[in-house]
Amino acid sequence: MSETPVKQQNTAAFYGQAVLSFGVAAVATTIGIFKLEADTWVRAFLGIAVLYLVTSAFTLAKVIRDRQEAGQIVSRVDQARLEKLLAAHDPFEKL
């Protein structure tokens, strides 16, 4: 009667592609900043801005994941309460 949802996991290929894509983007951005014909302080500012952007993106992804997981836990608790009520209910009991 209870359906336990299957936990979805990413494939190794998807994980590898994500890591590789992040690495390529980070290296390309770093090379682009160093090859930029600008003052050192401008390149330093761009480097700090990229680091801030990356850390903000990781934080945002974590917050979204945590909120989704919290919603799933609440949903499972509510489902368990409903199943307990339905199991205890006898439709043929006299009122």
MMTF fields as JSON, N, C-alpha, C and O atoms, coordinates in Angstrom:
{
  "mmtfVersion": "1.0.0",
  "mmtfProducer": "UNKNOWN",
  "numBonds": 379,
  "numAtoms": 380,
  "numGroups": 95,
  "numChains": 1,
  "numModels": 1,
  "chainsPerModel": [1],
  "groupsPerChain": [95],
  "chainIdList": ["A"],
  "bondAtomList": [4, 2, 8, 6, 12, 10, 16, 14, 20, 18, 24, 22, 28, 26, 32, 30, 36, 34, 40, 38, 44, 42, 48, 46, 52, 50, 56, 54, 60, 58, 64, 62, 68, 66, 72, 70, 76, 74, 80, 78, 84, 82, 88, 86, 92, 90, 96, 94, 100, 98, 104, 102, 108, 106, 112, 110, 116, 114, 120, 118, 124, 122, 128, 126, 132, 130, 136, 134, 140, 138, 144, 142, 148, 146, 152, 150, 156, 154, 160, 158, 164, 162, 168, 166, 172, 170, 176, 174, 180, 178, 184, 182, 188, 186, 192, 190, 196, 194, 200, 198, 204, 202, 208, 206, 212, 210, 216, 214, 220, 218, 224, 222, 228, 226, 232, 230, 236, 234, 240, 238, 244, 242, 248, 246, 252, 250, 256, 254, 260, 258, 264, 262, 268, 266, 272, 270, 276, 274, 280, 278, 284, 282, 288, 286, 292, 290, 296, 294, 300, 298, 304, 302, 308, 306, 312, 310, 316, 314, 320, 318, 324, 322, 328, 326, 332, 330, 336, 334, 340, 338, 344, 342, 348, 346, 352, 350, 356, 354, 360, 358, 364, 362, 368, 366, 372, 370, 376, 374],
  "bondOrderList": [1, 1, 1, 1, 1, 1, 1, 1, 1, 1, 1, 1, 1, 1, 1, 1, 1, 1, 1, 1, 1, 1, 1, 1, 1, 1, 1, 1, 1, 1, 1, 1, 1, 1, 1, 1, 1, 1, 1, 1, 1, 1, 1, 1, 1, 1, 1, 1, 1, 1, 1, 1, 1, 1, 1, 1, 1, 1, 1, 1, 1, 1, 1, 1, 1, 1, 1, 1, 1, 1, 1, 1, 1, 1, 1, 1, 1, 1, 1, 1, 1, 1, 1, 1, 1, 1, 1, 1, 1, 1, 1, 1, 1, 1],
  "groupList": [{"groupName": "MET", "atomNameList": ["N", "CA", "C", "O"], "elementList": ["N", "C", "C", "O"], "formalChargeList": [0, 0, 0, 0], "bondAtomList": [1, 0, 2, 1, 3, 2], "bondOrderList": [1, 1, 2], "singleLetterCode": "M", "chemCompType": "L-PEPTIDE LINKING"}, {"groupName": "SER", "atomNameList": ["N", "CA", "C", "O"], "elementList": ["N", "C", "C", "O"], "formalChargeList": [0, 0, 0, 0], "bondAtomList": [1, 0, 2, 1, 3, 2], "bondOrderList": [1, 1, 2], "singleLetterCode": "S", "chemCompType": "L-PEPTIDE LINKING"}, {"groupName": "GLU", "atomNameList": ["N", "CA", "C", "O"], "elementList": ["N", "C", "C", "O"], "formalChargeList": [0, 0, 0, 0], "bondAtomList": [1, 0, 2, 1, 3, 2], "bondOrderList": [1, 1, 2], "singleLetterCode": "E", "chemCompType": "L-PEPTIDE LINKING"}, {"groupName": "THR", "atomNameList": ["N", "CA", "C", "O"], "elementList": ["N", "C", "C", "O"], "formalChargeList": [0, 0, 0, 0], "bondAtomList": [1, 0, 2, 1, 3, 2], "bondOrderList": [1, 1, 2], "singleLetterCode": "T", "chemCompType": "L-PEPTIDE LINKING"}, {"groupName": "PRO", "atomNameList": ["N", "CA", "C", "O"], "elementList": ["N", "C", "C", "O"], "formalChargeList": [0, 0, 0, 0], "bondAtomList": [1, 0, 2, 1, 3, 2], "bondOrderList": [1, 1, 2], "singleLetterCode": "P", "chemCompType": "L-PEPTIDE LINKING"}, {"groupName": "VAL", "atomNameList": ["N", "CA", "C", "O"], "elementList": ["N", "C", "C", "O"], "formalChargeList": [0, 0, 0, 0], "bondAtomList": [1, 0, 2, 1, 3, 2], "bondOrderList": [1, 1, 2], "singleLetterCode": "V", "chemCompType": "L-PEPTIDE LINKING"}, {"groupName": "LYS", "atomNameList": ["N", "CA", "C", "O"], "elementList": ["N", "C", "C", "O"], "formalChargeList": [0, 0, 0, 0], "bondAtomList": [1, 0, 2, 1, 3, 2], "bondOrderList": [1, 1, 2], "singleLetterCode": "K", "chemCompType": "L-PEPTIDE LINKING"}, {"groupName": "GLN", "atomNameList": ["N", "CA", "C", "O"], "elementList": ["N", "C", "C", "O"], "formalChargeList": [0, 0, 0, 0], "bondAtomList": [1, 0, 2, 1, 3, 2], "bondOrderList": [1, 1, 2], "singleLetterCode": "Q", "chemCompType": "L-PEPTIDE LINKING"}, {"groupName": "ASN", "atomNameList": ["N", "CA", "C", "O"], "elementList": ["N", "C", "C", "O"], "formalChargeList": [0, 0, 0, 0], "bondAtomList": [1, 0, 2, 1, 3, 2], "bondOrderList": [1, 1, 2], "singleLetterCode": "N", "chemCompType": "L-PEPTIDE LINKING"}, {"groupName": "ALA", "atomNameList": ["N", "CA", "C", "O"], "elementList": ["N", "C", "C", "O"], "formalChargeList": [0, 0, 0, 0], "bondAtomList": [1, 0, 2, 1, 3, 2], "bondOrderList": [1, 1, 2], "singleLetterCode": "A", "chemCompType": "L-PEPTIDE LINKING"}, {"groupName": "PHE", "atomNameList": ["N", "CA", "C", "O"], "elementList": ["N", "C", "C", "O"], "formalChargeList": [0, 0, 0, 0], "bondAtomList": [1, 0, 2, 1, 3, 2], "bondOrderList": [1, 1, 2], "singleLetterCode": "F", "chemCompType": "L-PEPTIDE LINKING"}, {"groupName": "TYR", "atomNameList": ["N", "CA", "C", "O"], "elementList": ["N", "C", "C", "O"], "formalChargeList": [0, 0, 0, 0], "bondAtomList": [1, 0, 2, 1, 3, 2], "bondOrderList": [1, 1, 2], "singleLetterCode": "Y", "chemCompType": "L-PEPTIDE LINKING"}, {"groupName": "GLY", "atomNameList": ["N", "CA", "C", "O"], "elementList": ["N", "C", "C", "O"], "formalChargeList": [0, 0, 0, 0], "bondAtomList": [1, 0, 2, 1, 3, 2], "bondOrderList": [1, 1, 2], "singleLetterCode": "G", "chemCompType": "PEPTIDE LINKING"}, {"groupName": "LEU", "atomNameList": ["N", "CA", "C", "O"], "elementList": ["N", "C", "C", "O"], "formalChargeList": [0, 0, 0, 0], "bondAtomList": [1, 0, 2, 1, 3, 2], "bondOrderList": [1, 1, 2], "singleLetterCode": "L", "chemCompType": "L-PEPTIDE LINKING"}, {"groupName": "ILE", "atomNameList": ["N", "CA", "C", "O"], "elementList": ["N", "C", "C", "O"], "formalChargeList": [0, 0, 0, 0], "bondAtomList": [1, 0, 2, 1, 3, 2], "bondOrderList": [1, 1, 2], "singleLetterCode": "I", "chemCompType": "L-PEPTIDE LINKING"}, {"groupName": "ASP", "atomNameList": ["N", "CA", "C", "O"], "elementList": ["N", "C", "C", "O"], "formalChargeList": [0, 0, 0, 0], "bondAtomList": [1, 0, 2, 1, 3, 2], "bondOrderList": [1, 1, 2], "singleLetterCode": "D", "chemCompType": "L-PEPTIDE LINKING"}, {"groupName": "TRP", "atomNameList": ["N", "CA", "C", "O"], "elementList": ["N", "C", "C", "O"], "formalChargeList": [0, 0, 0, 0], "bondAtomList": [1, 0, 2, 1, 3, 2], "bondOrderList": [1, 1, 2], "singleLetterCode": "W", "chemCompType": "L-PEPTIDE LINKING"}, {"groupName": "ARG", "atomNameList": ["N", "CA", "C", "O"], "elementList": ["N", "C", "C", "O"], "formalChargeList": [0, 0, 0, 0], "bondAtomList": [1, 0, 2, 1, 3, 2], "bondOrderList": [1, 1, 2], "singleLetterCode": "R", "chemCompType": "L-PEPTIDE LINKING"}, {"groupName": "HIS", "atomNameList": ["N", "CA", "C", "O"], "elementList": ["N", "C", "C", "O"], "formalChargeList": [0, 0, 0, 0], "bondAtomList": [1, 0, 2, 1, 3, 2], "bondOrderList": [1, 1, 2], "singleLetterCode": "H", "chemCompType": "L-PEPTIDE LINKING"}],
  "groupTypeList": [0, 1, 2, 3, 4, 5, 6, 7, 7, 8, 3, 9, 9, 10, 11, 12, 7, 9, 5, 13, 1, 10, 12, 5, 9, 9, 5, 9, 3, 3, 14, 12, 14, 10, 6, 13, 2, 9, 15, 3, 16, 5, 17, 9, 10, 13, 12, 14, 9, 5, 13, 11, 13, 5, 3, 1, 9, 10, 3, 13, 9, 6, 5, 14, 17, 15, 17, 7, 2, 9, 12, 7, 14, 5, 1, 17, 5, 15, 7, 9, 17, 13, 2, 6, 13, 13, 9, 9, 18, 15, 4, 10, 2, 6, 13],
  "groupIdList": [1, 2, 3, 4, 5, 6, 7, 8, 9, 10, 11, 12, 13, 14, 15, 16, 17, 18, 19, 20, 21, 22, 23, 24, 25, 26, 27, 28, 29, 30, 31, 32, 33, 34, 35, 36, 37, 38, 39, 40, 41, 42, 43, 44, 45, 46, 47, 48, 49, 50, 51, 52, 53, 54, 55, 56, 57, 58, 59, 60, 61, 62, 63, 64, 65, 66, 67, 68, 69, 70, 71, 72, 73, 74, 75, 76, 77, 78, 79, 80, 81, 82, 83, 84, 85, 86, 87, 88, 89, 90, 91, 92, 93, 94, 95],
  "secStructList": [7, 7, 7, 7, 7, 7, 7, 7, 7, 7, 7, 2, 2, 2, 2, 2, 2, 2, 2, 2, 2, 2, 2, 2, 2, 2, 2, 2, 2, 2, 2, 2, 2, 2, 2, 1, 7, 1, 7, 2, 2, 2, 2, 2, 2, 2, 2, 2, 2, 2, 2, 2, 2, 2, 2, 2, 2, 2, 2, 2, 2, 2, 2, 2, 2, 2, 2, 2, 2, 2, 2, 2, 2, 2, 2, 2, 2, 2, 2, 2, 2, 2, 2, 2, 2, 2, 2, 2, 7, 7, 6, 6, 1, 7, 7],
  "xCoordList": [0.822, 0.0, 0.867, 0.5, 2.014, 2.907, 3.881, 4.535, 3.965, 4.899, 6.098, 5.969, 7.244, 8.463, 9.1, 9.44, 9.261, 9.846, 11.297, 12.04, 11.68, 13.047, 13.923, 13.612, 15.026, 15.929, 16.667, 17.336, 16.534, 17.167, 18.633, 18.974, 19.486, 20.903, 21.385, 20.891, 22.354, 22.924, 23.86, 24.466, 23.965, 24.892, 26.319, 26.536, 27.272, 28.679, 29.036, 29.836, 28.441, 28.714, 28.214, 28.897, 27.043, 26.498, 27.364, 27.656, 27.771, 28.634, 29.959, 30.429, 30.558, 31.82, 31.698, 32.582, 30.597, 30.373, 30.221, 30.716, 29.546, 29.361, 30.691, 30.983, 31.496, 32.801, 33.716, 34.387, 33.739, 34.575, 34.143, 34.984, 32.858, 32.339, 32.727, 33.126, 32.611, 33.011, 34.502, 34.908, 35.314, 36.759, 37.13, 37.958, 36.522, 36.806, 36.402, 37.138, 35.236, 34.786, 35.712, 36.028, 36.152, 37.053, 38.401, 38.934, 38.949, 40.241, 40.127, 40.991, 39.083, 38.901, 38.742, 39.294, 37.995, 37.82, 39.133, 39.46, 39.884, 41.173, 42.137, 42.799, 42.217, 43.084, 42.634, 43.455, 41.331, 40.804, 41.147, 41.474, 41.08, 41.413, 42.901, 43.277, 43.758, 45.2, 45.637, 46.574, 44.985, 45.343, 44.744, 45.095, 43.846, 43.189, 44.206, 45.036, 44.126, 45.038, 44.456, 43.806, 44.712, 44.212, 45.184, 46.087, 44.992, 45.844, 45.68, 44.696, 46.66, 46.649, 45.449, 44.841, 45.111, 44.0, 42.675, 41.772, 42.542, 41.319, 41.217, 40.146, 42.322, 42.33, 42.077, 41.367, 42.655, 42.429, 40.95, 40.367, 40.358, 38.932, 38.078, 37.157, 38.379, 37.621, 37.802, 36.853, 39.021, 39.268, 38.453, 37.857, 38.425, 37.631, 36.145, 35.409, 35.704, 34.293, 33.903, 32.813, 34.775, 34.495, 34.436, 33.545, 35.377, 35.347, 34.064, 33.464, 33.652, 32.41, 31.2, 30.289, 31.196, 30.103, 30.034, 28.947, 31.177, 31.208, 30.718, 29.897, 31.223, 30.785, 29.291, 28.597, 28.803, 27.372, 26.535, 25.467, 27.008, 26.278, 26.222, 25.175, 27.341, 27.338, 26.401, 25.675, 26.414, 25.53, 24.069, 23.244, 23.742, 22.37, 21.923, 20.806, 22.785, 22.442, 22.2, 21.282, 23.002, 22.836, 21.532, 20.822, 21.212, 19.971, 18.753, 17.806, 18.776, 17.662, 17.531, 16.423, 18.661, 18.635, 18.107, 17.291, 18.56, 18.104, 16.607, 15.915, 16.107, 14.666, 13.857, 12.805, 14.348, 13.655, 13.653, 12.63, 14.791, 14.863, 13.965, 13.337, 13.887, 13.01, 11.551, 10.761, 11.196, 9.828, 9.5, 8.369, 10.468, 10.236, 10.044, 9.222, 10.791, 10.655, 9.276, 8.617, 8.832, 7.497, 6.433, 5.475, 6.594, 5.636, 5.582, 4.498, 6.722, 6.753, 6.111, 5.439, 6.309, 5.687, 4.173, 3.437, 3.704, 2.265, 1.688, 0.59, 2.401, 1.954, 1.863, 0.921, 2.828, 2.808, 1.629, 0.995, 1.321, 0.16, -1.137, -2.015, -1.251, -2.441, -2.595, -3.699, -1.499, -1.572, -1.969, -2.709, -1.484, -1.855, -3.344, -4.015, -3.869, -5.298, -6.147, -7.165, -5.735, -6.491, -6.447, -7.429, -5.317, -5.196, -6.066, -6.611, -6.196, -6.994, -8.489, -9.303, -8.858, -10.268, -10.962, -10.473, -12.107, -12.924, -14.224, -15.057, -14.423, -15.643, -16.918, -18.014, -16.795, -17.969, -18.311, -19.227, -17.575, -17.837, -19.143, -19.412, -19.954, -21.225, -20.941, -20.078, -21.69, -21.505, -22.283, -22.235],
  "yCoordList": [-1.188, 0.0, 1.254, 2.266, 1.189, 2.334, 2.287, 1.272, 3.372, 3.453, 4.285, 5.482, 3.663, 4.37, 4.857, 4.054, 6.167, 6.676, 6.229, 6.181, 5.906, 5.503, 6.747, 7.738, 6.68, 7.83, 7.928, 6.988, 9.067, 9.262, 9.62, 10.478, 8.955, 9.267, 9.552, 8.991, 10.431, 10.765, 9.658, 8.961, 9.51, 8.522, 9.053, 10.251, 8.154, 8.546, 9.464, 10.388, 9.205, 10.039, 11.469, 12.424, 11.621, 12.953, 13.689, 14.873, 12.978, 13.575, 14.005, 15.118, 13.129, 13.45, 14.632, 15.487, 14.679, 15.785, 17.1, 18.135, 17.069, 18.286, 18.777, 19.972, 17.851, 18.228, 18.754, 19.771, 18.062, 18.488, 19.86, 20.705, 20.071, 21.35, 22.481, 23.559, 22.234, 23.246, 23.542, 24.704, 22.509, 22.689, 23.481, 24.39, 23.139, 23.856, 25.324, 26.21, 25.58, 26.969, 27.748, 28.906, 27.127, 27.811, 28.107, 29.206, 27.141, 27.341, 28.399, 29.269, 28.338, 29.305, 30.723, 31.674, 30.86, 32.182, 32.702, 33.879, 31.818, 32.216, 32.662, 33.691, 31.896, 32.271, 33.597, 34.458, 33.75, 35.0, 36.198, 37.26, 36.052, 37.175, 37.493, 38.664, 36.463, 36.718, 37.283, 38.079, 36.89, 37.391, 38.766, 39.398, 39.228, 40.51, 41.642, 41.701, 42.528, 43.666, 44.774, 45.699, 44.651, 45.636, 45.704, 44.877, 46.688, 46.833, 45.634, 44.899, 45.457, 44.329, 44.393, 43.367, 45.59, 45.693, 45.342, 44.831, 45.604, 45.236, 43.716, 43.151, 43.055, 41.592, 40.985, 39.986, 41.585, 41.089, 41.223, 40.32, 42.366, 42.57, 41.525, 40.963, 41.266, 40.269, 38.867, 38.085, 38.558, 37.269, 37.098, 36.044, 38.124, 38.08, 37.983, 37.254, 38.701, 38.649, 37.242, 36.769, 36.576, 35.209, 34.262, 33.416, 34.395, 33.544, 33.76, 32.803, 35.011, 35.318, 34.723, 34.198, 34.805, 34.232, 32.713, 32.153, 32.055, 30.595, 30.181, 29.272, 30.848, 30.475, 30.767, 30.008, 31.847, 32.161, 31.102, 30.725, 30.625, 29.595, 28.293, 27.646, 27.896, 26.691, 26.84, 25.906, 28.006, 28.244, 28.193, 27.593, 28.809, 28.783, 27.351, 26.967, 26.563, 25.171, 24.385, 23.567, 24.618, 23.912, 24.307, 23.451, 25.604, 26.071, 25.471, 25.043, 25.44, 24.858, 23.371, 22.876, 22.651, 21.219, 20.981, 20.082, 21.772, 21.608, 21.859, 21.145, 22.862, 23.156, 22.01, 21.637, 21.462, 20.347, 19.117, 18.444, 18.817, 17.664, 17.849, 16.889, 19.059, 19.323, 19.114, 18.582, 19.531, 19.329, 17.858, 17.447, 17.059, 15.625, 14.965, 14.058, 15.406, 14.827, 15.142, 14.261, 16.385, 16.768, 15.957, 15.491, 15.786, 15.019, 13.568, 12.989, 12.975, 11.585, 11.445, 10.448, 12.432, 12.393, 12.488, 11.741, 13.405, 13.536, 12.256, 11.846, 11.625, 10.368, 9.267, 8.474, 9.21, 8.192, 8.405, 7.434, 9.644, 9.94, 9.518, 8.928, 9.82, 9.448, 7.932, 7.417, 7.211, 5.752, 5.177, 4.195, 5.778, 5.312, 5.528, 4.644, 6.683, 6.956, 5.997, 5.494, 5.747, 4.841, 3.405, 2.672, 3.003, 1.648, 1.464, 0.384, 2.525, 2.439, 2.592, 2.237, 3.112, 3.363, 2.06, 1.313, 1.813, 0.646, 1.163, 1.691, 1.026, 1.589, 0.856, 1.389, -0.349, -1.117, -0.972, -1.626, -0.116, 0.112, 0.879, 1.816, 0.478, 1.177, 2.506, 2.61, 3.499, 4.824, 4.983, 6.04],
  "zCoordList": [0.0, 0.0, 0.0, -0.597, 0.666, 0.721, -0.446, -0.685, -1.152, -2.263, -1.835, -1.578, -1.76, -1.421, -2.712, -3.581, -2.842, -4.083, -4.212, -3.231, -5.427, -5.698, -5.706, -6.367, -4.96, -4.919, -6.245, -6.675, -6.876, -8.176, -7.981, -7.167, -8.736, -8.694, -10.106, -11.084, -10.179, -11.482, -11.936, -11.123, -13.242, -13.786, -13.66, -13.475, -13.761, -13.694, -14.866, -14.716, -16.026, -17.202, -16.988, -17.36, -16.4, -16.143, -15.123, -15.287, -14.068, -13.056, -13.68, -13.442, -14.472, -15.132, -16.073, -16.129, -16.813, -17.743, -16.98, -17.427, -15.844, -15.053, -14.491, -14.527, -13.973, -13.422, -14.525, -14.35, -15.651, -16.77, -17.295, -17.6, -17.395, -17.872, -16.924, -17.365, -15.633, -14.653, -14.769, -14.729, -14.913, -15.041, -16.278, -16.215, -17.401, -18.652, -18.529, -18.963, -17.938, -17.783, -16.863, -17.137, -15.773, -14.834, -15.486, -15.336, -16.203, -16.86, -17.958, -18.065, -18.765, -19.843, -19.288, -19.841, -18.205, -17.605, -17.034, -17.184, -16.378, -15.818, -16.912, -16.776, -17.99, -19.117, -19.718, -20.034, -19.873, -20.434, -19.576, -20.106, -18.256, -17.37, -17.451, -17.5, -17.468, -17.532, -18.883, -18.938, -19.96, -21.299, -21.593, -22.59, -20.731, -20.942, -20.876, -19.969, -21.842, -21.859, -20.996, -21.484, -19.695, -18.741, -17.573, -17.454, -16.722, -15.548, -14.623, -14.697, -13.76, -12.839, -11.895, -11.59, -11.437, -10.502, -11.166, -10.502, -12.457, -13.184, -13.277, -13.053, -13.604, -13.669, -12.291, -12.169, -11.262, -9.894, -9.511, -8.911, -9.868, -9.581, -10.298, -9.705, -11.563, -12.311, -11.705, -11.645, -11.259, -10.617, -9.344, -9.123, -8.511, -7.278, -7.615, -6.952, -8.626, -9.025, -9.481, -9.158, -10.221, -10.674, -9.482, -9.41, -8.543, -7.344, -6.54, -6.05, -6.409, -5.69, -6.406, -5.766, -7.709, -8.493, -8.325, -8.178, -8.344, -8.193, -6.805, -6.681, -5.758, -4.41, -4.213, -3.537, -4.793, -4.702, -5.419, -4.936, -6.559, -7.301, -6.508, -6.46, -5.882, -5.054, -3.857, -3.516, -3.222, -2.079, -2.506, -1.817, -3.625, -4.126, -4.42, -4.073, -5.056, -5.356, -4.071, -4.016, -3.044, -1.777, -1.097, -0.571, -1.105, -0.474, -1.171, -0.511, -2.492, -3.244, -2.936, -2.729, -2.904, -2.584, -1.174, -0.968, -0.198, 1.184, 1.308, 2.034, 0.608, 0.665, 0.048, 0.567, -1.049, -1.69, -0.784, -0.657, -0.152, 0.741, 1.953, 2.401, 2.496, 3.633, 3.234, 4.014, 2.027, 1.54, 1.382, 1.639, 0.964, 0.813, 2.175, 2.307, 3.191, 4.537, 5.093, 5.646, 4.954, 5.438, 4.711, 5.329, 3.407, 2.628, 3.096, 3.174, 3.407, 3.866, 5.242, 5.507, 6.127, 7.452, 7.304, 7.948, 6.455, 6.221, 5.629, 6.006, 4.718, 4.116, 5.162, 5.147, 6.065, 7.124, 8.058, 8.472, 8.399, 9.248, 8.562, 9.192, 7.285, 6.535, 6.48, 6.66, 6.233, 6.184, 7.539, 7.601, 8.624, 9.971, 10.209, 10.741, 9.827, 9.99, 9.157, 9.632, 7.931, 7.068, 7.579, 7.463, 8.141, 8.674, 9.909, 10.138, 10.706, 11.927, 11.663, 12.515, 10.504, 10.2, 9.793, 8.945, 10.418, 10.069, 9.482, 10.218, 8.18, 7.565, 7.984, 7.811, 8.526, 8.912, 10.399, 10.895, 11.101, 12.524, 12.675, 11.923, 13.651, 13.888, 14.585, 15.457, 14.172, 14.779, 16.01, 16.639]
}
